[in-house]
Amino acid sequence: MNIDFGRVLTAMVTPFNKDLSVNFDLARKLARHLIKSGSDGLVLTGSTGESPTLAKEEKIELYRVVVEEVGGKASVIANTGGNSTAESIKLTQAAQKVGIDGVMLVAPYYNKPSQEGCFKHFKTVAESTDLPVILYNIPGRTSINVLPQTIARLSEINNIVAVKESSGNMDQVSELSLLLPDNFSIYSGDDSLTLPILALGGKGVISVASHLVGERMQDMVNAFTSGNITLATEIHLELFPLFKGMFITTNPVPIKYGLSLAGWQVGPPRLPLVEANDSEKESLKALLEGYNL
């Protein structure tokens, strides 16, 4: 299955009202804005979208309104993964019904499955849908690292087409590039590692910072792919403080505050996450002022 979701995808925040209900109207507006400002596509209900604290019904409605708003203009991908294979299948099939373009499946967290357990989980969910699948490896949140050999086995399944790699391990990315077929895409899951991962054969990034600097992220990726490595490096270094600043505390706390400073009242995170403290807010405000954001 040859699928091109694009090179700069934004892991979109889930906007909340003051009472912490999902603000679907603002989700529509934010989705439209992100596509106009550099994003090739959107990934919904991932880590940045606060997946663990959203009800299944909220997720499905979010998918529906975003597809209605930007479907056909950009790729819309839903993280339908979780730590229950049966529930992941149900959410994946519900996402397919509302017209999503693809799904992302995070490694099962808390259960701590073996590599064989990971393989069978991803395979079973992928075989329940016709949609293209992005695997999501983020050991810092899941407590397990899906190894390159496991991902290589999974790449043989026709609709598993990409991986979002958030291990932070460049040797692992090199191994993935060696083992995976040419039409299998590797996306950076960390803004600050986008350029190194591109250099190792990566396709692009599933980004947090692109909420604020999507066009600049596109400039960096386009500079690299057109062979202007010097310019790509300059943009990477220019954006590097922002990349790191968006993770001074647990994602999506900083980006939600950053968006509020930029005029997008996306609300606070839901518990157990809490808003940035005064020191973090001061630091983020100074950072965004430095970028005229």
Order of alpha helices (4+ residues) and beta strands (2+ residues): beta-alpha-beta-alpha-beta-alpha-beta-alpha-beta-alpha-alpha-beta-alpha-beta-alpha-beta-alpha-alpha-alpha-alpha
